[in-house]
Amino acid sequence: MHWLMREAIEQYVTREEQREAFRQEALDAWNYYQSTGRHVTAEEADAWLAELEAGNDIEPPVSHT
């Protein structure tokens, strides 16, 4: 039973570390946007994702103000 608790704790810690990394990345992106105003519109992002889904390997849209 000890190994089961250890495994559960390891999985929990891994998930929390991943969650914190995701949160920090989002905060960094928000701070960058706040300081520069640079962004990509939802339409631009959707068009890019549609191209990727269609199998086209294209560069992401360039951010702008």
PDB file of N, CA, C, O and CB in Angstrom:
ATOM      1  N   MET A   1       0.815  -1.193   0.000  1.00  0.00           N
ATOM      2  CA  MET A   1       0.000   0.000   0.000  1.00  0.00           C
ATOM      3  C   MET A   1       0.864   1.264   0.000  1.00  0.00           C
ATOM      4  O   MET A   1       0.477   2.288  -0.563  1.00  0.00           O
ATOM      5  CB  MET A   1      -0.930  -0.006   1.201  1.00  0.00           C
ATOM      6  N   HIS A   2       2.027   1.184   0.631  1.00  0.00           N
ATOM      7  CA  HIS A   2       2.930   2.334   0.692  1.00  0.00           C
ATOM      8  C   HIS A   2       3.305   2.810  -0.708  1.00  0.00           C
ATOM      9  O   HIS A   2       3.339   4.015  -0.957  1.00  0.00           O
ATOM     10  CB  HIS A   2       4.194   1.980   1.485  1.00  0.00           C
ATOM     11  N   TRP A   3       3.585   1.891  -1.620  1.00  0.00           N
ATOM     12  CA  TRP A   3       3.977   2.262  -2.985  1.00  0.00           C
ATOM     13  C   TRP A   3       2.844   2.976  -3.699  1.00  0.00           C
ATOM     14  O   TRP A   3       3.086   3.858  -4.522  1.00  0.00           O
ATOM     15  CB  TRP A   3       4.399   1.024  -3.782  1.00  0.00           C
ATOM     16  N   LEU A   4       1.603   2.600  -3.391  1.00  0.00           N
ATOM     17  CA  LEU A   4       0.450   3.231  -4.018  1.00  0.00           C
ATOM     18  C   LEU A   4       0.327   4.691  -3.570  1.00  0.00           C
ATOM     19  O   LEU A   4       0.052   5.570  -4.387  1.00  0.00           O
ATOM     20  CB  LEU A   4      -0.836   2.454  -3.682  1.00  0.00           C
ATOM     21  N   MET A   5       0.525   4.942  -2.304  1.00  0.00           N
ATOM     22  CA  MET A   5       0.476   6.315  -1.799  1.00  0.00           C
ATOM     23  C   MET A   5       1.613   7.141  -2.392  1.00  0.00           C
ATOM     24  O   MET A   5       1.424   8.300  -2.763  1.00  0.00           O
ATOM     25  CB  MET A   5       0.550   6.331  -0.258  1.00  0.00           C
ATOM     26  N   ARG A   6       2.781   6.540  -2.476  1.00  0.00           N
ATOM     27  CA  ARG A   6       3.935   7.245  -3.039  1.00  0.00           C
ATOM     28  C   ARG A   6       3.680   7.618  -4.496  1.00  0.00           C
ATOM     29  O   ARG A   6       3.981   8.735  -4.917  1.00  0.00           O
ATOM     30  CB  ARG A   6       5.204   6.380  -2.926  1.00  0.00           C
ATOM     31  N   GLU A   7       3.128   6.685  -5.260  1.00  0.00           N
ATOM     32  CA  GLU A   7       2.812   6.934  -6.673  1.00  0.00           C
ATOM     33  C   GLU A   7       1.768   8.042  -6.806  1.00  0.00           C
ATOM     34  O   GLU A   7       1.897   8.914  -7.665  1.00  0.00           O
ATOM     35  CB  GLU A   7       2.303   5.641  -7.350  1.00  0.00           C
ATOM     36  N   ALA A   8       0.747   8.014  -5.972  1.00  0.00           N
ATOM     37  CA  ALA A   8      -0.297   9.040  -6.012  1.00  0.00           C
ATOM     38  C   ALA A   8       0.285  10.414  -5.694  1.00  0.00           C
ATOM     39  O   ALA A   8      -0.072  11.404  -6.332  1.00  0.00           O
ATOM     40  CB  ALA A   8      -1.428   8.701  -5.023  1.00  0.00           C
ATOM     41  N   ILE A   9       1.167  10.476  -4.724  1.00  0.00           N
ATOM     42  CA  ILE A   9       1.790  11.756  -4.361  1.00  0.00           C
ATOM     43  C   ILE A   9       2.670  12.253  -5.497  1.00  0.00           C
ATOM     44  O   ILE A   9       2.641  13.440  -5.822  1.00  0.00           O
ATOM     45  CB  ILE A   9       2.621  11.615  -3.065  1.00  0.00           C
ATOM     46  N   GLU A  10       3.450  11.369  -6.106  1.00  0.00           N
ATOM     47  CA  GLU A  10       4.304  11.759  -7.229  1.00  0.00           C
ATOM     48  C   GLU A  10       3.470  12.297  -8.388  1.00  0.00           C
ATOM     49  O   GLU A  10       3.832  13.301  -9.001  1.00  0.00           O
ATOM     50  CB  GLU A  10       5.151  10.568  -7.698  1.00  0.00           C
ATOM     51  N   GLN A  11       2.356  11.634  -8.689  1.00  0.00           N
ATOM     52  CA  GLN A  11       1.485  12.093  -9.766  1.00  0.00           C
ATOM     53  C   GLN A  11       0.872  13.449  -9.429  1.00  0.00           C
ATOM     54  O   GLN A  11       0.761  14.317 -10.295  1.00  0.00           O
ATOM     55  CB  GLN A  11       0.381  11.066 -10.037  1.00  0.00           C
ATOM     56  N   TYR A  12       0.481  13.627  -8.190  1.00  0.00           N
ATOM     57  CA  TYR A  12      -0.090  14.904  -7.755  1.00  0.00           C
ATOM     58  C   TYR A  12       0.929  16.025  -7.906  1.00  0.00           C
ATOM     59  O   TYR A  12       0.612  17.088  -8.442  1.00  0.00           O
ATOM     60  CB  TYR A  12      -0.570  14.815  -6.295  1.00  0.00           C
ATOM     61  N   VAL A  13       2.140  15.794  -7.440  1.00  0.00           N
ATOM     62  CA  VAL A  13       3.189  16.813  -7.521  1.00  0.00           C
ATOM     63  C   VAL A  13       3.481  17.146  -8.977  1.00  0.00           C
ATOM     64  O   VAL A  13       3.635  18.318  -9.322  1.00  0.00           O
ATOM     65  CB  VAL A  13       4.475  16.334  -6.810  1.00  0.00           C
ATOM     66  N   THR A  14       3.558  16.141  -9.831  1.00  0.00           N
ATOM     67  CA  THR A  14       3.810  16.367 -11.260  1.00  0.00           C
ATOM     68  C   THR A  14       2.705  17.216 -11.870  1.00  0.00           C
ATOM     69  O   THR A  14       2.987  18.164 -12.602  1.00  0.00           O
ATOM     70  CB  THR A  14       3.923  15.027 -12.011  1.00  0.00           C
ATOM     71  N   ARG A  15       1.444  16.885 -11.577  1.00  0.00           N
ATOM     72  CA  ARG A  15       0.314  17.665 -12.105  1.00  0.00           C
ATOM     73  C   ARG A  15       0.358  19.104 -11.624  1.00  0.00           C
ATOM     74  O   ARG A  15       0.117  20.026 -12.404  1.00  0.00           O
ATOM     75  CB  ARG A  15      -1.011  17.026 -11.697  1.00  0.00           C
ATOM     76  N   GLU A  16       0.660  19.304 -10.355  1.00  0.00           N
ATOM     77  CA  GLU A  16       0.713  20.660  -9.807  1.00  0.00           C
ATOM     78  C   GLU A  16       1.857  21.462 -10.420  1.00  0.00           C
ATOM     79  O   GLU A  16       1.708  22.657 -10.676  1.00  0.00           O
ATOM     80  CB  GLU A  16       0.863  20.612  -8.286  1.00  0.00           C
ATOM     81  N   GLU A  17       2.995  20.817 -10.655  1.00  0.00           N
ATOM     82  CA  GLU A  17       4.113  21.508 -11.300  1.00  0.00           C
ATOM     83  C   GLU A  17       3.744  21.904 -12.725  1.00  0.00           C
ATOM     84  O   GLU A  17       4.066  23.006 -13.169  1.00  0.00           O
ATOM     85  CB  GLU A  17       5.373  20.619 -11.303  1.00  0.00           C
ATOM     86  N   GLN A  18       3.067  21.006 -13.442  1.00  0.00           N
ATOM     87  CA  GLN A  18       2.631  21.316 -14.807  1.00  0.00           C
ATOM     88  C   GLN A  18       1.605  22.444 -14.798  1.00  0.00           C
ATOM     89  O   GLN A  18       1.654  23.337 -15.643  1.00  0.00           O
ATOM     90  CB  GLN A  18       2.039  20.065 -15.486  1.00  0.00           C
ATOM     91  N   ARG A  19       0.692  22.404 -13.859  1.00  0.00           N
ATOM     92  CA  ARG A  19      -0.331  23.449 -13.750  1.00  0.00           C
ATOM     93  C   ARG A  19       0.318  24.803 -13.464  1.00  0.00           C
ATOM     94  O   ARG A  19      -0.067  25.813 -14.053  1.00  0.00           O
ATOM     95  CB  ARG A  19      -1.352  23.099 -12.641  1.00  0.00           C
ATOM     96  N   GLU A  20       1.289  24.825 -12.573  1.00  0.00           N
ATOM     97  CA  GLU A  20       1.968  26.077 -12.233  1.00  0.00           C
ATOM     98  C   GLU A  20       2.770  26.599 -13.423  1.00  0.00           C
ATOM     99  O   GLU A  20       2.801  27.807 -13.660  1.00  0.00           O
ATOM    100  CB  GLU A  20       2.890  25.877 -11.019  1.00  0.00           C
ATOM    101  N   ALA A  21       3.416  25.711 -14.171  1.00  0.00           N
ATOM    102  CA  ALA A  21       4.166  26.134 -15.356  1.00  0.00           C
ATOM    103  C   ALA A  21       3.218  26.737 -16.392  1.00  0.00           C
ATOM    104  O   ALA A  21       3.544  27.752 -17.008  1.00  0.00           O
ATOM    105  CB  ALA A  21       4.943  24.943 -15.966  1.00  0.00           C
ATOM    106  N   PHE A  22       2.055  26.127 -16.588  1.00  0.00           N
ATOM    107  CA  PHE A  22       1.058  26.638 -17.522  1.00  0.00           C
ATOM    108  C   PHE A  22       0.559  28.009 -17.072  1.00  0.00           C
ATOM    109  O   PHE A  22       0.427  28.927 -17.881  1.00  0.00           O
ATOM    110  CB  PHE A  22      -0.119  25.654 -17.648  1.00  0.00           C
ATOM    111  N   ARG A  23       0.285  28.136 -15.781  1.00  0.00           N
ATOM    112  CA  ARG A  23      -0.190  29.404 -15.228  1.00  0.00           C
ATOM    113  C   ARG A  23       0.860  30.497 -15.398  1.00  0.00           C
ATOM    114  O   ARG A  23       0.532  31.628 -15.759  1.00  0.00           O
ATOM    115  CB  ARG A  23      -0.550  29.242 -13.742  1.00  0.00           C
ATOM    116  N   GLN A  24       2.114  30.163 -15.141  1.00  0.00           N
ATOM    117  CA  GLN A  24       3.178  31.151 -15.269  1.00  0.00           C
ATOM    118  C   GLN A  24       3.357  31.574 -16.718  1.00  0.00           C
ATOM    119  O   GLN A  24       3.596  32.749 -16.998  1.00  0.00           O
ATOM    120  CB  GLN A  24       4.488  30.600 -14.717  1.00  0.00           C
ATOM    121  N   GLU A  25       3.244  30.624 -17.641  1.00  0.00           N
ATOM    122  CA  GLU A  25       3.347  30.954 -19.067  1.00  0.00           C
ATOM    123  C   GLU A  25       2.217  31.898 -19.483  1.00  0.00           C
ATOM    124  O   GLU A  25       2.435  32.836 -20.249  1.00  0.00           O
ATOM    125  CB  GLU A  25       3.311  29.668 -19.926  1.00  0.00           C
ATOM    126  N   ALA A  26       1.022  31.646 -18.977  1.00  0.00           N
ATOM    127  CA  ALA A  26      -0.114  32.523 -19.287  1.00  0.00           C
ATOM    128  C   ALA A  26       0.109  33.923 -18.711  1.00  0.00           C
ATOM    129  O   ALA A  26      -0.178  34.919 -19.375  1.00  0.00           O
ATOM    130  CB  ALA A  26      -1.427  31.924 -18.734  1.00  0.00           C
ATOM    131  N   LEU A  27       0.611  34.000 -17.498  1.00  0.00           N
ATOM    132  CA  LEU A  27       0.892  35.310 -16.895  1.00  0.00           C
ATOM    133  C   LEU A  27       1.976  36.055 -17.666  1.00  0.00           C
ATOM    134  O   LEU A  27       1.879  37.266 -17.863  1.00  0.00           O
ATOM    135  CB  LEU A  27       1.315  35.143 -15.431  1.00  0.00           C
ATOM    136  N   ASP A  28       3.003  35.337 -18.098  1.00  0.00           N
ATOM    137  CA  ASP A  28       4.059  35.965 -18.893  1.00  0.00           C
ATOM    138  C   ASP A  28       3.498  36.515 -20.201  1.00  0.00           C
ATOM    139  O   ASP A  28       3.840  37.623 -20.615  1.00  0.00           O
ATOM    140  CB  ASP A  28       5.186  34.958 -19.181  1.00  0.00           C
ATOM    141  N   ALA A  29       2.633  35.733 -20.847  1.00  0.00           N
ATOM    142  CA  ALA A  29       2.021  36.187 -22.100  1.00  0.00           C
ATOM    143  C   ALA A  29       1.144  37.412 -21.854  1.00  0.00           C
ATOM    144  O   ALA A  29       1.165  38.358 -22.641  1.00  0.00           O
ATOM    145  CB  ALA A  29       1.189  35.055 -22.739  1.00  0.00           C
ATOM    146  N   TRP A  30       0.381  37.398 -20.777  1.00  0.00           N
ATOM    147  CA  TRP A  30      -0.476  38.539 -20.450  1.00  0.00           C
ATOM    148  C   TRP A  30       0.362  39.787 -20.175  1.00  0.00           C
ATOM    149  O   TRP A  30       0.036  40.874 -20.652  1.00  0.00           O
ATOM    150  CB  TRP A  30      -1.362  38.216 -19.232  1.00  0.00           C
ATOM    151  N   ASN A  31       1.431  39.632 -19.415  1.00  0.00           N
ATOM    152  CA  ASN A  31       2.305  40.769 -19.120  1.00  0.00           C
ATOM    153  C   ASN A  31       2.956  41.306 -20.390  1.00  0.00           C
ATOM    154  O   ASN A  31       3.108  42.518 -20.542  1.00  0.00           O
ATOM    155  CB  ASN A  31       3.384  40.365 -18.108  1.00  0.00           C
ATOM    156  N   TYR A  32       3.340  40.420 -21.298  1.00  0.00           N
ATOM    157  CA  TYR A  32       3.922  40.854 -22.570  1.00  0.00           C
ATOM    158  C   TYR A  32       2.888  41.662 -23.356  1.00  0.00           C
ATOM    159  O   TYR A  32       3.200  42.725 -23.892  1.00  0.00           O
ATOM    160  CB  TYR A  32       4.412  39.630 -23.403  1.00  0.00           C
ATOM    161  N   TYR A  33       1.670  41.158 -23.420  1.00  0.00           N
ATOM    162  CA  TYR A  33       0.601  41.878 -24.117  1.00  0.00           C
ATOM    163  C   TYR A  33       0.358  43.244 -23.470  1.00  0.00           C
ATOM    164  O   TYR A  33       0.226  44.250 -24.168  1.00  0.00           O
ATOM    165  CB  TYR A  33      -0.701  41.047 -24.112  1.00  0.00           C
ATOM    166  N   GLN A  34       0.302  43.274 -22.153  1.00  0.00           N
ATOM    167  CA  GLN A  34       0.058  44.532 -21.447  1.00  0.00           C
ATOM    168  C   GLN A  34       1.154  45.560 -21.727  1.00  0.00           C
ATOM    169  O   GLN A  34       0.874  46.754 -21.828  1.00  0.00           O
ATOM    170  CB  GLN A  34      -0.044  44.279 -19.946  1.00  0.00           C
ATOM    171  N   SER A  35       2.388  45.103 -21.851  1.00  0.00           N
ATOM    172  CA  SER A  35       3.490  46.046 -22.044  1.00  0.00           C
ATOM    173  C   SER A  35       3.692  46.443 -23.500  1.00  0.00           C
ATOM    174  O   SER A  35       4.222  47.521 -23.772  1.00  0.00           O
ATOM    175  CB  SER A  35       4.763  45.454 -21.511  1.00  0.00           C
ATOM    176  N   THR A  36       3.279  45.591 -24.451  1.00  0.00           N
ATOM    177  CA  THR A  36       3.543  45.880 -25.867  1.00  0.00           C
ATOM    178  C   THR A  36       2.290  46.117 -26.689  1.00  0.00           C
ATOM    179  O   THR A  36       2.339  46.819 -27.699  1.00  0.00           O
ATOM    180  CB  THR A  36       4.314  44.754 -26.475  1.00  0.00           C
ATOM    181  N   GLY A  37       1.168  45.548 -26.275  1.00  0.00           N
ATOM    182  CA  GLY A  37      -0.055  45.634 -27.064  1.00  0.00           C
ATOM    183  C   GLY A  37      -0.057  44.690 -28.260  1.00  0.00           C
ATOM    184  O   GLY A  37      -1.024  44.649 -29.021  1.00  0.00           O
ATOM    185  N   ARG A  38       1.026  43.931 -28.425  1.00  0.00           N
ATOM    186  CA  ARG A  38       1.117  43.012 -29.567  1.00  0.00           C
ATOM    187  C   ARG A  38       0.215  41.801 -29.321  1.00  0.00           C
ATOM    188  O   ARG A  38       0.156  41.261 -28.217  1.00  0.00           O
ATOM    189  CB  ARG A  38       2.593  42.558 -29.803  1.00  0.00           C
ATOM    190  N   HIS A  39      -0.483  41.393 -30.381  1.00  0.00           N
ATOM    191  CA  HIS A  39      -1.432  40.293 -30.256  1.00  0.00           C
ATOM    192  C   HIS A  39      -1.690  39.657 -31.620  1.00  0.00           C
ATOM    193  O   HIS A  39      -1.245  40.163 -32.651  1.00  0.00           O
ATOM    194  CB  HIS A  39      -2.752  40.785 -29.634  1.00  0.00           C
ATOM    195  N   VAL A  40      -2.403  38.559 -31.607  1.00  0.00           N
ATOM    196  CA  VAL A  40      -2.920  37.897 -32.805  1.00  0.00           C
ATOM    197  C   VAL A  40      -4.422  37.787 -32.593  1.00  0.00           C
ATOM    198  O   VAL A  40      -4.867  37.391 -31.516  1.00  0.00           O
ATOM    199  CB  VAL A  40      -2.242  36.467 -33.055  1.00  0.00           C
ATOM    200  N   THR A  41      -5.203  38.131 -33.602  1.00  0.00           N
ATOM    201  CA  THR A  41      -6.657  38.057 -33.448  1.00  0.00           C
ATOM    202  C   THR A  41      -7.113  36.602 -33.440  1.00  0.00           C
ATOM    203  O   THR A  41      -6.394  35.709 -33.887  1.00  0.00           O
ATOM    204  CB  THR A  41      -7.367  38.835 -34.580  1.00  0.00           C
ATOM    205  N   ALA A  42      -8.305  36.383 -32.930  1.00  0.00           N
ATOM    206  CA  ALA A  42      -8.874  35.038 -32.916  1.00  0.00           C
ATOM    207  C   ALA A  42      -9.021  34.506 -34.333  1.00  0.00           C
ATOM    208  O   ALA A  42      -8.792  33.323 -34.584  1.00  0.00           O
ATOM    209  CB  ALA A  42     -10.233  35.031 -32.203  1.00  0.00           C
ATOM    210  N   GLU A  43      -9.400  35.377 -35.259  1.00  0.00           N
ATOM    211  CA  GLU A  43      -9.558  34.955 -36.653  1.00  0.00           C
ATOM    212  C   GLU A  43      -8.223  34.505 -37.242  1.00  0.00           C
ATOM    213  O   GLU A  43      -8.161  33.505 -37.957  1.00  0.00           O
ATOM    214  CB  GLU A  43     -10.150  36.097 -37.497  1.00  0.00           C
ATOM    215  N   GLU A  44      -7.160  35.245 -36.942  1.00  0.00           N
ATOM    216  CA  GLU A  44      -5.831  34.867 -37.433  1.00  0.00           C
ATOM    217  C   GLU A  44      -5.390  33.531 -36.841  1.00  0.00           C
ATOM    218  O   GLU A  44      -4.846  32.678 -37.543  1.00  0.00           O
ATOM    219  CB  GLU A  44      -4.801  35.959 -37.094  1.00  0.00           C
ATOM    220  N   ALA A  45      -5.628  33.362 -35.558  1.00  0.00           N
ATOM    221  CA  ALA A  45      -5.263  32.109 -34.903  1.00  0.00           C
ATOM    222  C   ALA A  45      -6.081  30.949 -35.462  1.00  0.00           C
ATOM    223  O   ALA A  45      -5.534  29.875 -35.714  1.00  0.00           O
ATOM    224  CB  ALA A  45      -5.465  32.219 -33.385  1.00  0.00           C
ATOM    225  N   ASP A  46      -7.383  31.150 -35.657  1.00  0.00           N
ATOM    226  CA  ASP A  46      -8.237  30.100 -36.214  1.00  0.00           C
ATOM    227  C   ASP A  46      -7.800  29.702 -37.615  1.00  0.00           C
ATOM    228  O   ASP A  46      -7.766  28.517 -37.944  1.00  0.00           O
ATOM    229  CB  ASP A  46      -9.688  30.558 -36.238  1.00  0.00           C
ATOM    230  N   ALA A  47      -7.464  30.690 -38.443  1.00  0.00           N
ATOM    231  CA  ALA A  47      -7.020  30.397 -39.810  1.00  0.00           C
ATOM    232  C   ALA A  47      -5.722  29.603 -39.786  1.00  0.00           C
ATOM    233  O   ALA A  47      -5.560  28.661 -40.562  1.00  0.00           O
ATOM    234  CB  ALA A  47      -6.832  31.701 -40.615  1.00  0.00           C
ATOM    235  N   TRP A  48      -4.803  29.969 -38.910  1.00  0.00           N
ATOM    236  CA  TRP A  48      -3.530  29.263 -38.790  1.00  0.00           C
ATOM    237  C   TRP A  48      -3.764  27.824 -38.333  1.00  0.00           C
ATOM    238  O   TRP A  48      -3.192  26.888 -38.893  1.00  0.00           O
ATOM    239  CB  TRP A  48      -2.593  29.995 -37.806  1.00  0.00           C
ATOM    240  N   LEU A  49      -4.606  27.651 -37.314  1.00  0.00           N
ATOM    241  CA  LEU A  49      -4.896  26.310 -36.814  1.00  0.00           C
ATOM    242  C   LEU A  49      -5.589  25.453 -37.868  1.00  0.00           C
ATOM    243  O   LEU A  49      -5.338  24.251 -37.949  1.00  0.00           O
ATOM    244  CB  LEU A  49      -5.760  26.393 -35.564  1.00  0.00           C
ATOM    245  N   ALA A  50      -6.454  26.057 -38.670  1.00  0.00           N
ATOM    246  CA  ALA A  50      -7.126  25.317 -39.743  1.00  0.00           C
ATOM    247  C   ALA A  50      -6.105  24.824 -40.766  1.00  0.00           C
ATOM    248  O   ALA A  50      -6.212  23.703 -41.263  1.00  0.00           O
ATOM    249  CB  ALA A  50      -8.193  26.203 -40.433  1.00  0.00           C
ATOM    250  N   GLU A  51      -5.123  25.655 -41.078  1.00  0.00           N
ATOM    251  CA  GLU A  51      -4.065  25.243 -42.009  1.00  0.00           C
ATOM    252  C   GLU A  51      -3.260  24.079 -41.437  1.00  0.00           C
ATOM    253  O   GLU A  51      -2.942  23.128 -42.150  1.00  0.00           O
ATOM    254  CB  GLU A  51      -3.132  26.427 -42.324  1.00  0.00           C
ATOM    255  N   LEU A  52      -2.936  24.159 -40.160  1.00  0.00           N
ATOM    256  CA  LEU A  52      -2.198  23.064 -39.527  1.00  0.00           C
ATOM    257  C   LEU A  52      -3.020  21.785 -39.538  1.00  0.00           C
ATOM    258  O   LEU A  52      -2.500  20.702 -39.807  1.00  0.00           O
ATOM    259  CB  LEU A  52      -1.814  23.433 -38.086  1.00  0.00           C
ATOM    260  N   GLU A  53      -4.306  21.920 -39.244  1.00  0.00           N
ATOM    261  CA  GLU A  53      -5.194  20.757 -39.232  1.00  0.00           C
ATOM    262  C   GLU A  53      -5.293  20.127 -40.615  1.00  0.00           C
ATOM    263  O   GLU A  53      -5.438  18.912 -40.742  1.00  0.00           O
ATOM    264  CB  GLU A  53      -6.587  21.153 -38.737  1.00  0.00           C
ATOM    265  N   ALA A  54      -5.213  20.957 -41.650  1.00  0.00           N
ATOM    266  CA  ALA A  54      -5.276  20.466 -43.029  1.00  0.00           C
ATOM    267  C   ALA A  54      -3.963  19.819 -43.466  1.00  0.00           C
ATOM    268  O   ALA A  54      -3.862  19.303 -44.579  1.00  0.00           O
ATOM    269  CB  ALA A  54      -5.628  21.609 -43.977  1.00  0.00           C
ATOM    270  N   GLY A  55      -2.963  19.847 -42.593  1.00  0.00           N
ATOM    271  CA  GLY A  55      -1.693  19.209 -42.917  1.00  0.00           C
ATOM    272  C   GLY A  55      -0.653  20.144 -43.488  1.00  0.00           C
ATOM    273  O   GLY A  55       0.425  19.702 -43.884  1.00  0.00           O
ATOM    274  N   ASN A  56      -0.955  21.431 -43.539  1.00  0.00           N
ATOM    275  CA  ASN A  56      -0.003  22.411 -44.055  1.00  0.00           C
ATOM    276  C   ASN A  56       0.897  22.894 -42.920  1.00  0.00           C
ATOM    277  O   ASN A  56       0.419  23.346 -41.880  1.00  0.00           O
ATOM    278  CB  ASN A  56      -0.743  23.607 -44.716  1.00  0.00           C
ATOM    279  N   ASP A  57       2.193  22.792 -43.136  1.00  0.00           N
ATOM    280  CA  ASP A  57       3.162  23.216 -42.126  1.00  0.00           C
ATOM    281  C   ASP A  57       3.531  24.664 -42.391  1.00  0.00           C
ATOM    282  O   ASP A  57       4.462  24.949 -43.145  1.00  0.00           O
ATOM    283  CB  ASP A  57       4.431  22.306 -42.136  1.00  0.00           C
ATOM    284  N   ILE A  58       2.795  25.582 -41.765  1.00  0.00           N
ATOM    285  CA  ILE A  58       3.022  27.007 -42.003  1.00  0.00           C
ATOM    286  C   ILE A  58       3.450  27.691 -40.716  1.00  0.00           C
ATOM    287  O   ILE A  58       3.224  27.183 -39.618  1.00  0.00           O
ATOM    288  CB  ILE A  58       1.756  27.677 -42.568  1.00  0.00           C
ATOM    289  N   GLU A  59       4.066  28.842 -40.870  1.00  0.00           N
ATOM    290  CA  GLU A  59       4.504  29.628 -39.722  1.00  0.00           C
ATOM    291  C   GLU A  59       3.287  30.230 -39.016  1.00  0.00           C
ATOM    292  O   GLU A  59       2.275  30.518 -39.656  1.00  0.00           O
ATOM    293  CB  GLU A  59       5.492  30.744 -40.162  1.00  0.00           C
ATOM    294  N   PRO A  60       3.385  30.419 -37.710  1.00  0.00           N
ATOM    295  CA  PRO A  60       2.281  31.069 -36.998  1.00  0.00           C
ATOM    296  C   PRO A  60       2.137  32.515 -37.448  1.00  0.00           C
ATOM    297  O   PRO A  60       3.090  33.101 -37.961  1.00  0.00           O
ATOM    298  CB  PRO A  60       2.501  31.006 -35.474  1.00  0.00           C
ATOM    299  N   PRO A  61       0.964  33.091 -37.263  1.00  0.00           N
ATOM    300  CA  PRO A  61       0.766  34.490 -37.654  1.00  0.00           C
ATOM    301  C   PRO A  61       1.675  35.416 -36.846  1.00  0.00           C
ATOM    302  O   PRO A  61       2.017  35.131 -35.698  1.00  0.00           O
ATOM    303  CB  PRO A  61      -0.706  34.898 -37.465  1.00  0.00           C
ATOM    304  N   VAL A  62       2.049  36.510 -37.461  1.00  0.00           N
ATOM    305  CA  VAL A  62       2.903  37.498 -36.806  1.00  0.00           C
ATOM    306  C   VAL A  62       2.037  38.397 -35.931  1.00  0.00           C
ATOM    307  O   VAL A  62       0.986  38.874 -36.358  1.00  0.00           O
ATOM    308  CB  VAL A  62       3.695  38.338 -37.852  1.00  0.00           C
ATOM    309  N   SER A  63       2.489  38.618 -34.716  1.00  0.00           N
ATOM    310  CA  SER A  63       1.718  39.489 -33.824  1.00  0.00           C
ATOM    311  C   SER A  63       1.843  40.939 -34.268  1.00  0.00           C
ATOM    312  O   SER A  63       2.820  41.323 -34.911  1.00  0.00           O
ATOM    313  CB  SER A  63       2.192  39.333 -32.364  1.00  0.00           C
ATOM    314  N   HIS A  64       0.850  41.732 -33.920  1.00  0.00           N
ATOM    315  CA  HIS A  64       0.805  43.132 -34.323  1.00  0.00           C
ATOM    316  C   HIS A  64       0.094  43.939 -33.249  1.00  0.00           C
ATOM    317  O   HIS A  64      -0.470  43.378 -32.311  1.00  0.00           O
ATOM    318  CB  HIS A  64       0.098  43.296 -35.690  1.00  0.00           C
ATOM    319  N   THR A  65       0.124  45.263 -33.391  1.00  0.00           N
ATOM    320  CA  THR A  65      -0.561  46.121 -32.426  1.00  0.00           C
ATOM    321  C   THR A  65      -1.874  46.597 -32.991  1.00  0.00           C
ATOM    322  O   THR A  65      -2.601  47.334 -32.325  1.00  0.00           O
ATOM    323  CB  THR A  65       0.310  47.314 -32.039  1.00  0.00           C
TER     324      THR A  65
END
